[in-house]
Amino acid sequence: MAKVFTIPVLPDLSRPRKPRSSDVRYIEGQRLIVEAMRYLAQDGGEQNRAAIELLSEHFRTRFRMSDRPLQ
């Protein structure tokens, strides 16, 4: 069995942060997942609960909270 070593690295605060740019495909992916969750909830919320929870977990772990859909 392999061992995992973590070496803590302090962030360099003197380096300027570059602004995040929104990727249209990334935002579109968020929109599609939300639409799929809505469809599953309307089609039968209790029957599709496992699928909705799976999509919800993916949504919460894969996307940045700072991303917003373009309007």
N, C-alpha and C positions, 0 to 999 in steps of 0.2 A: 504494500500500500504506500502511496506517495505521501510525502509531507508537504504542506503548504506553508511557506514563510511569507509573512507580510512585513514590509519595511515601511514604516511610517515616514511620509514626506510632508514637510510643512509647506503650505502654499506660498508662492512668491507674491507678496502683496505689492511690491514695487512695479510689477508688470501691469500695464493697462489692460483692462478687460475689453475684449472686442464684443461688439453688440451681436446678439443672435439675430439671424435673419430667418424669416419664415419660409419654409419650403412648401410650395403649393401642394405637392403630392402628399406630404406629411399631414397637412391640414385636411386634405380630402380623405385620407385614411381615417382620421378622427371622425369626420362627418359620416362616413360609411358605417363605422362600427356603431355609432349612436343610432343611426337609422335602422340598423339590423336589430339592435336591442329594442327599439320602439316597436318594430314589426312583430318580433317574438312576443312582446308583452301584450299587444293587441290581439294576436292570434290565439293566445291561451297562456296567460301569465304563469299559472301554476304548473301546467304541463311542460313549459319551456324554461322553468326556473333554473335548471342546471346550465342550459345554454346561455341564458342571460348572465348568470354569475361568472361563467367562463369568459364571456366577452367583457364584462365589467372589470374583472381582474386584469385582463390583458390591457384594457384601456387605462387603468390606474397605474400600471407598472411600466408601460412602454412610451407614454407621451409626457411631455413637459407641461407643467401647469401654466407656464407663461405663454404657451401657444394659443392663439385666438383665431377663429375662422375669419376669413376676409369677407367683408360685407359690401 
